[in-house]
Amino acid sequence: MLSLTLADPTVVGSLTVFPLLADTPPALHYVSFAEAVQRGATVTELAGEASVNDLHVRNPLDVPVLLYEGEEVLGAQQNRTFDISVLVAARSELRVPVSCVEHGRWDGKRHAEPFAPAPQAAYPALRRAKNEQAHTQVAAGGEARAAQGAVWAEVAAKAARHGVDSETDALHDVYESRRGQLGEIAGAVPCVEGQVGALAAIGGRFVVLDHVSRPAAWSALHGPIVQGYALDALEAMTDLAPTSPAAEDAQEFVELLLHVPLTPERTGGLGESVRFVFGGLAGSGVAVDGEIVALTAFAG
C-alpha cells in the first residue's frame, strides 16, 4: 500500500514542485541506474544487429537496478529514453524497450560503446505522450512501447519551439542550448532529506507526479527529472506573477493517486509492471510483492 506525504513546495517562475516523503520505509533494496553504472552495470546496443527500440542491460551487482521511465541515456549508435520503469534483477541481463531521441544519427562504429546517464530526463510532455502511446499498444494486445515516429515528431517540435537546430536532431542538444537557464531553475529546487519523489505543476496546473520508494534512488533521479520539468516550464514563463496550486489541491491529487486501481502486467524484469487510467490520471510503474517501487502519474 502506497503512503505519501507532501512537503512545502518550491516555486520558481511557472514551475511549482512539491516534494514527496514516504510514511513508511521501503522493503526492497535496489540502486539507481546512475549508481549502478559507477559499480559496473552497463546498458548497450543489442549484440549483433542493433535495434532502435531495444537496448541490453547487464547487471552484475548483488542488488536490483531501477531504470526509471523517461531517463535518457547518451552514446552508442543514438541517444535513447526508457519507455517504462523496470527493475533489472541482481546478476541478470535484460532487453528493455526504449525510444530514440536523436533521429539524425545511427553510428554503427559506436555499436560496442556503453551508454552513459544523461544530465536530464525526457520532459513531462514527451513522457506523457509516450505513456499514452504505450497504453494504446497494451489495449490493442501489444507490448508497452511508445510510437517511435510520434516521439521523433514531438522532439522536432520541441526543438523548433526553442529555436534549436541540432545536426543530429538530438533532444540532448535542446537541453544543452538552455543549460544555463535550466540549471538556474533546477538549482533552485532542492532535494530534501528523505524525499522519494515530486509532484510538479507548470503554470498553476499539475503535470506529473514521480515516485520511487528509496530516497537514495530519488536523489540520483532528482536533478535529471527536474531538468525535464524546467524545460517545459520555460515555455510557460510570462511576465505575470507566478501561479501556484494550493497545497489542498496537491493533497487531493495525491489522495486520488493512492486510490487508483492498478492493473498488473507481466514484465521481463523483477516484479510486475502496473498501469492505470483513473479519475483524470494515467500512468505506470513497477511493483514487487505488493510494494510500489516506482510510479509515474500524469494529470489529465
PETAGI-V537084 format. One record per run of one state. SS is the DSSP state (2 for helix, 1 for strand, 0 for the rest). FROM is the first residue (numbers start at 1). TO is the last residue. If there is no record, write none. Layout:
((SS & FROM & TO) (SS & FROM & TO))
This chain:
((0 & 1 & 3) (1 & 4 & 6) (0 & 7 & 9) (1 & 10 & 12) (0 & 13 & 14) (1 & 15 & 22) (0 & 23 & 29) (1 & 30 & 32) (2 & 33 & 38) (0 & 39 & 41) (1 & 42 & 44) (0 & 45 & 50) (1 & 51 & 51) (0 & 52 & 53) (1 & 54 & 59) (0 & 60 & 63) (1 & 64 & 67) (0 & 68 & 70) (1 & 71 & 74) (0 & 75 & 79) (1 & 80 & 82) (0 & 83 & 85) (1 & 86 & 88) (0 & 89 & 91) (1 & 92 & 100) (0 & 101 & 101) (1 & 102 & 102) (0 & 103 & 107) (2 & 108 & 110) (0 & 111 & 115) (1 & 116 & 121) (0 & 122 & 123) (2 & 124 & 139) (0 & 140 & 147) (2 & 148 & 161) (0 & 162 & 169) (1 & 170 & 170) (2 & 171 & 177) (0 & 178 & 178) (2 & 179 & 187) (0 & 188 & 194) (1 & 195 & 202) (0 & 203 & 204) (1 & 205 & 212) (0 & 213 & 214) (2 & 215 & 234) (0 & 235 & 246) (2 & 247 & 258) (0 & 259 & 262) (1 & 263 & 265) (0 & 266 & 271) (1 & 272 & 278) (0 & 279 & 280) (1 & 281 & 288) (0 & 289 & 290) (1 & 291 & 299) (0 & 300 & 300))
